[in-house]
């Protein structure tokens, strides 16, 4: 189910967003989510509207202007191991696509499937995850 929200500074091209999108989706599939479970949104903010501590909590070099804040909304009860696998896959694939791991922030949130719908007025159904 992951719903990914990627917040970044404005100025990124459609091609750059496509590369980021593909990396995140590939990471999701590699973590066991179905390939057709594909929900992402991109929010671009002006520099004055996206304020990020450059070194928090203990980075060795400052984040760049290409920082990505990625929120992954998952089904409640998602195992910690799956979250770690997804986190690692996101960072690895984004790095391969040209994003410095230092610029990748990931935050997980959880929602009960009964509190969501993917359309048609039907509650969200369980997702079959691969191990």
C-alpha positions as CSV (number, residue, x, y, z in Angstrom):
1,X,0.0,0.0,0.0
2,X,2.7,2.6,0.4
3,X,1.6,6.1,-0.5
4,X,4.7,8.1,-1.0
5,X,4.8,11.9,-0.7
6,X,8.1,13.4,-1.9
7,X,8.7,17.0,-0.8
8,X,11.5,18.9,-2.5
9,X,12.6,22.3,-3.5
10,X,11.1,23.6,-6.7
11,X,13.1,23.7,-9.9
12,X,13.4,20.0,-10.5
13,X,12.6,18.9,-14.1
14,X,10.0,16.4,-15.1
15,X,12.8,14.0,-16.0
16,X,14.4,14.3,-12.6
17,X,11.1,13.6,-10.9
18,X,10.6,10.6,-13.2
19,X,14.0,9.2,-12.1
20,X,13.1,9.8,-8.5
21,X,9.7,8.2,-9.0
22,X,11.2,5.1,-10.7
23,X,13.8,4.6,-8.0
24,X,11.2,4.8,-5.2
25,X,8.8,2.4,-7.1
26,X,11.6,0.0,-7.7
27,X,12.5,0.1,-4.0
28,X,8.9,-0.6,-3.1
29,X,8.7,-3.6,-5.4
30,X,12.0,-4.9,-4.1
31,X,10.6,-4.7,-0.5
32,X,7.8,-7.0,-1.5
33,X,5.0,-4.7,-2.6
34,X,3.1,-5.5,-5.8
35,X,4.3,-3.7,-9.0
36,X,0.9,-2.3,-9.6
37,X,0.7,-0.8,-6.1
38,X,2.0,2.6,-7.3
39,X,0.9,5.7,-5.6
40,X,3.1,8.8,-5.4
41,X,2.8,12.5,-5.1
42,X,5.4,15.2,-5.5
43,X,5.3,18.5,-3.7
44,X,7.7,21.2,-4.8
45,X,8.3,24.2,-2.5
46,X,10.2,27.4,-2.9
47,X,13.4,27.6,-0.9
48,X,11.8,29.9,1.7
49,X,9.0,27.3,2.2
50,X,11.3,24.3,2.8
51,X,13.6,24.7,5.7
52,X,15.8,21.8,6.7
53,X,18.6,21.6,9.3
54,X,21.8,21.1,7.2
55,X,23.5,18.6,9.6
56,X,20.9,17.3,12.0
57,X,21.3,14.8,13.7
58,X,25.0,14.1,13.1
59,X,25.7,14.3,9.3
60,X,29.3,14.7,8.4
61,X,28.5,17.1,5.5
62,X,25.6,19.4,5.0
63,X,22.5,18.5,3.0
64,X,22.4,20.0,-0.5
65,X,19.6,22.0,-2.2
66,X,18.5,18.6,-3.6
67,X,17.2,17.2,-0.3
68,X,14.2,14.9,-0.5
69,X,11.7,14.5,2.3
70,X,9.9,11.2,1.6
71,X,6.9,10.2,3.6
72,X,5.8,6.6,3.2
73,X,2.3,5.9,4.5
74,X,2.0,2.2,5.2
75,X,-0.6,-0.2,6.5
76,X,-0.7,-0.3,10.3
77,X,1.2,-3.2,11.7
78,X,3.9,-3.1,9.0
79,X,6.8,-5.0,10.5
80,X,9.9,-3.1,11.4
81,X,12.0,-5.4,9.2
82,X,10.0,-4.4,6.1
83,X,10.4,-0.7,7.0
84,X,14.1,-1.2,7.3
85,X,14.2,-3.1,4.0
86,X,12.2,-0.4,2.3
87,X,14.4,2.4,3.7
88,X,17.5,0.7,2.6
89,X,16.1,0.1,-0.9
90,X,14.9,3.7,-1.3
91,X,18.3,5.1,-0.3
92,X,20.2,2.6,-2.5
93,X,18.1,3.1,-5.6
94,X,18.1,6.9,-5.2
95,X,21.9,6.9,-4.8
96,X,22.2,4.8,-8.0
97,X,20.0,7.4,-9.7
98,X,22.3,10.2,-8.6
99,X,20.9,11.4,-5.3
100,X,23.3,11.7,-2.4
101,X,22.2,9.5,0.5
102,X,22.8,12.5,2.7
103,X,19.9,14.2,1.0
104,X,17.4,11.4,1.5
105,X,15.1,11.8,4.5
106,X,12.4,9.1,5.0
107,X,9.6,9.1,7.5
108,X,7.1,6.3,7.9
109,X,3.5,6.7,9.0
110,X,0.9,4.0,9.4
111,X,-2.9,4.0,8.7
112,X,-5.4,1.2,9.4
113,X,-6.6,-0.2,6.0
114,X,-10.2,0.2,7.2
115,X,-9.5,4.0,7.3
116,X,-8.6,4.1,3.6
117,X,-10.1,3.5,0.1
118,X,-8.3,3.2,-3.2
119,X,-11.5,4.1,-5.1
120,X,-15.0,3.0,-6.0
121,X,-16.2,3.7,-2.5
122,X,-14.8,0.4,-1.2
123,X,-12.5,0.0,1.8
124,X,-9.0,-0.9,1.1
125,X,-8.4,-4.6,0.8
126,X,-5.4,-6.5,2.2
127,X,-2.2,-6.5,0.1
128,X,-0.4,-9.8,-0.6
129,X,3.2,-9.0,0.2
130,X,6.2,-11.1,-0.9
131,X,8.6,-12.1,1.8
